[in-house]
Amino acid sequence: MNLKKRVILIVFLTLSLVGASGARAQGGPPLVTDDPETPGNHHWEINIATVNQNASQASLYQLPYFDVNYGLGDAIQLKIETGGALYNGKYGWGGALAGVKWRFVDDDQDGFFISTYPQYYFGFFLTSDDPNLGQPGNWFLLPLEFAKHFGKFTVNPEVGYVFSQGSANQCMWGIVLSYKLNPWEFLGEYHANINLDGSGTQSLFNVGGRYDWSETITALFSVGHTLQRLPAVQPSVLSYLGVQLHFL
């Protein structure tokens, strides 16, 4: 695999995993930037999706992609993510992302919330040895998420640091603006990952939404475009289409 395709793959996997969670409002699926929301005590949230990135030189699909979340108390969320990958006619299983979210500021009166969401990406026995299908190396994300409600609007920033094995460490940040108009929620996002070795930056503009079909099923969708400041990497279109199941 040439350098251009490898970098496209790594960038895609990073964007599709960093910050992903099971939140029902503001950030989280179908976006990259996360938020302080948790499922609730003993509640499950399961996201099943297909995610793809299309560039002129290569396309990568993650399908099916599973994001399983469980509420342990009202302020803690446990999660595991994993899924398949399709690249150039080859299919295999990717790595896994495990995390624990803790919302330590919970001010319902002022509508202000803060959480931290440490997450660790690793390969396991199902992970393909083909670097086209599974991201090489492990990494650890240490972020902070914020949310402030203004009626039907919410502003949701996130900042964090990515410790990577075999590649440059990164600073990441993002911001989400959401508008809730039941049963719809409309979303806009800007997200950036900055390589700390000076090799470049990738940013993403993303728009999407959620539609509550019922008390237990929500449709998730988004489409975005990356802006590259990385050597030999072309801009690409990133899309997400899935469903969220939430239940006790």
Number of C-alpha atoms within 10 A of each C-alpha: 8 6 11 15 19 16 17 25 21 18 18 23 22 17 21 21 17 25 29 23 34 29 22 21 22 34 34 20 30 34 31 26 28 34 33 32 28 28 24 18 15 13 17 22 26 22 25 20 23 19 24 21 25 17 16 9 11 16 19 23 21 26 19 16 20 19 23 20 25 24 21 19 14 15 19 22 29 20 21 20 21 23 21 21 25 19 15 11 6 10 17 19 24 29 24 22 21 18 21 19 25 22 21 13 13 16 11 10 6 10 13 18 20 21 24 22 23 19 22 18 23 17 19 11 8 15 20 20 15 14 15 23 26 24 24 19 14 17 19 20 21 18 22 21 27 22 25 18 17 12 9 11 16 21 18 26 25 24 20 20 19 24 16 15 12 10 14 16 19 21 19 24 23 23 23 25 18 22 20 17 11 10 11 15 20 18 23 19 23 20 22 22 23 21 18 14 10 10 11 15 18 19 20 22 17 22 21 21 22 25 18 17 12 11 9 12 17 19 20 23 21 22 19 19 17 23 16 16 15 19 12 11 19 18 19 21 18 24 22 20 17 20 21 24 17 20 14 12
